[in-house]
Amino acid sequence: MAALVALGLAFPLVGHRLEDSVNGLSLGYRFDWVAIGVAAVFFGRLTIGLLGGVPRIAAFDRLKGLRMDWLGWVLAAIAIALPFLPFADRNLIDKATLVLIYVMLGWGLNVVVGLAGLLDLGYVAFYAVGAYSYALLSLYFDLSFWVCLPLAGLFAAGFGVLLGFPVLRLRGDYLAIVTLGFGEIIRVILLNWQSFTGGPNGITSIARPSFFGLVFSADPPEGRMAFHQALGIDYSSLHRVMFLYFLILALALLTNFVTLRLRRLPIGRAWEALREDEIACRALGINPTTTKLSAFAIGAMFGGFAGSFFATRQGFVSPESFTFIESAIVLAIVVLGGMGSQIGVVVAALLLIGLPEWFRDLQLYRMLVFGLAMVAIMLWRPRGLLSHRDPTILLSEMKR
């Protein structure tokens, strides 16, 4: 039956294609691809049936017995050493930078979804607010990246509070619908307010960040010194790429550090109490209003930081970069990584962002790999890759 379903889907979608010819477009056939796909589904489903169910990934089960802090330090050390490895090139560093952007977004959304238990489908709105805040401040007021970075976070946090007020009494699906609408409202405003945001044309020529006043340019402007001139080395375009990589790495590690510290503070315990049971949370004397608003504001602030970096890395922003699919990808990273798991967000980002990037040469089939990865993870780890985590605060602890 699974093979028949695969045949019905693959025959029209994969078995036919439009090909260029002398007479124009002609219909081509790839029935051999269909046969391979159907056979793979048949034998794969047969194997699962013979094994008595979907096999578990033993590697992730073994991670339950490991200390997540040690795993985090190992991943951080690999990330720091990555640009200096022999096989590291511009392409690899660019892909790693993109993965770190989504890791930072995942950690920010993890505050709202993983800790506070509030389903947010409009997180891309805060990402867009941070990006456009930096772009507009740089364009109209000629402010540097380091001045605009905290301002972008504050503006995004303000929009997080603005979103939090109307949804204080909503839960579940209703909350998700309202946050989805909020994200679309922001995108439509950016698209139609052409006199201020540039509309569909976006904003170009966004200023690049400097390193203590040193610019990454072969021909620096008058009165400025270039990075390679200060160090007395030859100019290389790789210097700016590595600088942007370490910049987003520092921002992501700062996000992780602040999030871990907040989880141990009373506000972090209030988020977890709200996630588990809002009625019991009220009975304990915790104010759900301020708790929800704080979760939205802090999560939005980290999204604003990531958006500001996205704008300065790209040098161009437009509404097409902040569609609903971005919110869905970030939410998928949080859910598949394990609700509330910091390390799980990193692993999920590597699989959902890094893996499709390696298959970019396959063009349309890149999204097929993305979908297969999501289906496989939800089959093997329905609660997330690293769903197990120790409680943030223990009532009592025996010290030997």
C-alpha positions in Angstrom: 0.0 0.0 0.0 2.8 2.4 0.8 4.4 1.6 -2.6 1.1 2.3 -4.3 0.8 5.7 -2.6 4.4 6.5 -3.6 3.6 5.5 -7.2 0.5 7.8 -7.3 2.6 10.7 -6.0 5.7 10.2 -7.9 4.2 9.4 -11.3 2.9 12.9 -12.1 5.4 14.9 -10.1 8.7 13.1 -10.7 7.9 11.0 -13.8 7.2 14.0 -16.1 9.2 17.1 -16.7 9.4 19.9 -19.2 12.6 19.9 -21.4 14.0 22.6 -23.7 14.3 21.5 -27.3 14.7 23.1 -30.7 11.0 23.4 -31.2 10.5 24.8 -27.7 9.3 23.0 -24.6 8.7 19.3 -24.8 7.4 16.7 -22.3 10.1 14.4 -21.0 9.8 11.2 -18.9 11.7 9.8 -16.0 9.9 6.6 -15.3 13.1 5.0 -14.1 13.2 7.5 -11.2 9.6 6.6 -10.3 10.5 2.9 -10.3 13.5 3.5 -8.0 11.4 5.6 -5.6 8.6 3.1 -5.4 11.0 0.2 -4.9 12.8 2.1 -2.1 9.4 2.8 -0.4 8.3 -0.8 -0.7 11.5 -2.4 0.7 11.8 0.4 3.4 8.2 -0.2 4.6 8.7 -4.0 4.5 11.9 -3.6 6.6 10.1 -1.5 9.2 7.3 -4.1 9.3 9.7 -7.0 9.8 11.5 -5.1 12.6 8.2 -4.6 14.4 8.0 -0.8 14.1 10.0 2.3 13.3 13.6 1.7 14.6 15.0 4.1 17.1 18.1 6.0 16.7 20.4 4.6 19.3 22.9 7.5 19.1 20.2 9.9 20.4 19.2 7.5 23.1 22.9 7.4 24.3 22.9 11.2 24.5 20.4 10.9 27.4 23.1 9.6 29.6 25.6 12.3 28.7 25.9 15.6 30.4 24.5 18.2 28.0 26.9 20.9 29.3 29.9 18.8 28.1 28.3 18.4 24.7 27.7 22.1 24.5 31.3 22.9 25.2 32.4 20.5 22.5 30.1 22.0 20.0 31.3 25.5 20.9 34.9 24.5 20.5 34.2 23.0 17.1 32.4 26.2 16.1 35.3 28.4 17.2 37.9 26.3 15.4 35.8 25.8 12.2 37.2 28.7 10.1 40.8 27.6 10.8 40.4 24.0 9.8 42.2 22.8 6.6 39.1 22.0 4.7 37.3 25.3 5.7 36.6 27.6 2.7 34.3 30.5 2.0 31.4 28.3 1.1 31.6 26.3 4.3 31.9 29.5 6.4 28.9 31.0 4.7 26.8 28.0 5.3 27.9 27.8 8.9 27.0 31.5 9.3 23.5 30.8 8.0 23.1 27.8 10.4 24.1 30.1 13.3 21.5 32.6 12.4 18.8 30.0 12.6 20.3 28.6 15.9 20.0 32.1 17.4 16.4 32.4 16.1 15.7 28.9 17.5 17.0 29.8 20.9 15.0 33.0 20.9 11.8 31.2 19.9 12.6 28.5 22.5 11.9 31.1 25.2 8.4 31.5 23.9 7.5 28.0 22.8 9.8 25.7 24.7 9.9 27.4 28.1 6.6 29.4 28.3 4.6 27.0 26.2 3.1 29.7 23.9 2.7 28.6 20.3 4.0 31.5 18.2 3.7 31.3 14.4 4.6 34.9 13.7 8.2 35.0 15.1 9.5 36.1 11.7 7.8 39.5 12.4 10.4 40.3 15.1 13.1 39.1 12.8 11.9 41.6 10.2 11.6 44.4 12.7 15.2 43.9 13.7 16.4 43.8 10.1 14.5 46.9 9.0 15.3 48.8 12.2 19.0 48.6 11.5 18.5 49.2 7.8 16.4 52.4 8.3 18.5 53.7 11.2 21.7 53.2 9.1 20.0 54.8 6.0 18.4 57.9 7.6 20.6 58.6 10.6 24.0 57.1 9.4 24.3 55.1 12.6 26.8 52.2 12.9 25.9 48.6 13.4 27.1 48.6 17.0 24.7 51.5 17.9 21.8 50.0 16.0 22.2 46.5 17.4 20.8 47.2 20.8 18.2 49.6 19.3 17.0 46.8 17.0 16.6 44.5 19.9 14.6 47.1 21.9 12.3 47.8 18.9 11.7 44.1 18.5 11.0 43.7 22.2 8.5 46.5 22.0 6.7 44.8 19.2 6.8 41.6 21.3 4.9 43.4 24.1 2.6 44.9 21.5 1.8 41.3 20.3 1.5 40.0 23.8 -1.3 42.3 25.0 -4.0 41.1 22.6 -3.3 37.4 23.1 -3.1 37.3 26.9 -6.4 35.3 27.1 -5.8 33.1 24.1 -4.3 29.6 24.2 -3.5 26.8 21.8 -4.8 27.1 18.2 -6.3 30.5 18.8 -3.0 31.9 20.0 -1.3 30.4 16.9 -3.8 32.0 14.5 -3.4 35.5 16.1 0.5 35.3 16.0 0.3 34.1 12.4 -1.8 37.1 11.5 0.6 39.4 13.3 3.5 38.2 11.2 1.5 38.7 8.0 0.5 42.2 9.1 4.1 43.2 9.6 5.1 41.7 6.2 2.2 43.5 4.4 3.1 46.8 6.0 6.7 46.5 4.9 5.5 45.6 1.4 3.0 48.5 1.0 4.7 51.4 2.9 6.9 52.2 -0.1 7.8 55.7 1.0 9.4 54.5 4.2 10.5 50.9 3.7 11.0 50.8 0.0 8.1 48.4 -0.6 8.9 45.4 -2.7 12.2 46.9 -3.8 13.5 46.8 -0.3 16.5 48.7 1.1 19.9 48.4 -0.5 23.5 49.6 0.3 23.2 48.8 4.0 26.3 49.6 5.9 28.7 46.8 6.9 29.9 46.4 10.5 33.4 47.4 11.4 36.0 45.9 13.8 36.9 48.6 16.3 36.6 51.2 13.5 38.5 49.0 11.0 36.7 48.4 7.7 36.9 45.3 5.6 37.6 46.9 2.2 40.4 46.8 -0.3 40.0 50.6 -0.8 38.8 52.1 2.5 37.1 55.5 2.4 39.1 58.6 3.3 39.8 58.9 7.0 39.2 55.2 7.7 41.8 52.4 8.0 41.3 48.9 6.6 41.6 45.7 8.6 44.5 44.4 6.5 46.3 47.7 6.7 46.2 47.7 10.5 47.6 44.2 10.7 50.1 44.6 7.8 48.8 41.7 5.8 47.5 41.3 2.2 43.8 42.0 1.6 41.5 39.0 1.3 37.7 39.0 1.0 37.7 36.0 3.4 38.5 38.4 6.3 35.0 39.9 6.2 33.4 36.5 5.9 35.3 35.2 8.9 34.5 38.4 10.9 30.8 38.0 10.2 31.0 34.3 11.2 32.6 35.1 14.6 30.1 38.0 15.1 27.0 35.8 14.7 28.8 33.1 16.8 29.3 35.6 19.6 25.7 36.8 19.4 24.4 33.2 19.4 26.6 32.2 22.4 25.4 35.4 24.2 21.8 34.4 23.5 22.4 30.9 24.9 24.2 32.2 28.0 21.4 34.7 28.8 18.7 32.1 28.2 20.3 29.6 30.5 20.7 32.2 33.2 17.1 33.4 32.9 15.9 29.8 33.3 17.4 29.7 36.7 15.9 33.0 37.8 12.3 33.3 39.2 11.1 34.5 35.8 12.4 31.4 34.1 10.7 29.1 36.7 7.5 31.2 36.1 7.8 30.4 32.4 8.0 26.7 33.0 5.1 26.8 35.5 3.0 28.6 32.9 3.9 26.0 30.3 2.9 23.1 32.6 -0.4 24.5 34.0 -1.6 28.0 33.8 -4.3 27.5 36.5 -1.8 26.1 38.9 0.5 29.0 38.0 -2.2 31.4 39.1 -2.7 29.5 42.3 0.9 29.9 43.1 0.6 33.6 42.9 2.4 34.1 39.6 1.0 36.8 37.4 0.4 35.2 33.9 0.1 38.6 32.3 3.6 39.8 33.1 5.0 36.3 32.6 3.6 36.0 29.0 4.7 39.6 28.2 8.2 39.0 29.4 8.5 35.8 27.3 7.3 37.5 24.2 9.5 40.5 24.8 12.7 38.6 25.5 12.1 36.1 22.7 11.4 39.0 20.3 14.6 40.8 21.4 16.8 37.9 20.4 14.9 37.8 17.1 15.6 41.5 16.6 19.3 40.9 17.2 19.4 38.1 14.6 17.5 40.3 12.1 20.0 43.2 12.6 22.8 40.8 11.8 20.9 39.4 8.8 20.6 43.0 7.3 24.2 43.8 7.7 25.4 40.5 6.3 23.2 40.7 3.2 23.5 44.4 2.7 19.9 44.3 1.4 16.5 43.6 3.0 13.1 43.1 1.4 9.7 41.7 2.5 10.3 38.5 0.6 12.9 37.5 3.2 10.4 37.4 6.0 7.5 35.2 4.8 5.6 32.6 6.9 7.9 29.8 5.8 10.7 31.4 7.9 8.5 31.2 11.0 7.6 27.6 10.1 11.3 26.6 9.7 12.3 28.2 13.1 9.4 26.5 14.8 10.3 23.2 13.3 13.8 23.6 14.6 12.5 24.2 18.1 10.0 21.3 18.0 12.2 18.8 16.3 15.2 19.6 18.5 13.1 19.0 21.7 10.9 21.6 23.5 13.1 23.5 25.9 16.4 21.8 24.8 19.2 24.2 23.9 21.5 21.5 22.4 18.5 20.1 20.5 18.0 23.4 18.7 21.6 23.2 17.5 21.3 19.7 16.2 18.0 20.4 14.5 19.4 23.5 12.9 22.3 21.5 11.5 19.9 18.9 10.1 17.1 21.2 8.8 19.3 24.1 7.5 22.8 22.7 7.0 21.6 19.5 5.3 19.5 21.2 2.6 22.3 23.7 2.0 24.6 20.8 1.0 22.0 19.6 -1.5 21.5 23.1 -3.0 23.0 21.9 -6.3 20.1 19.5 -6.7 17.8 22.6 -7.1 14.2 21.5 -6.6 15.2 18.2 -4.9 16.8 20.1 -2.1 13.3 20.7 -0.6 12.6 17.0 -1.1 15.6 16.2 1.2 14.3 18.8 3.6 10.9 17.1 3.8 12.4 13.7 4.1 14.6 14.8 7.0 11.6 16.2 8.8 9.5 13.1 8.3 12.3 10.8 9.4 12.9 12.8 12.6 9.2 12.8 13.5 9.0 9.1 12.9 12.1 8.2 14.9 12.0 10.9 17.6 8.4 12.2 17.9 9.2 14.2 21.0 12.3 15.8 19.5 15.9 14.8 19.0 16.9 15.6 22.6 13.6 15.8 24.4 15.1 14.6 27.7 16.5 17.3 29.9 17.1 17.7 33.6 14.8 20.1 35.6 16.1 23.6 35.9 15.6 23.8 39.6 15.5 20.9 42.0 13.6 21.1 45.3 16.5 19.4 47.2 19.9 18.1 46.3 22.1 15.8 48.3 25.7 16.9 48.3 28.2 14.1 49.0 
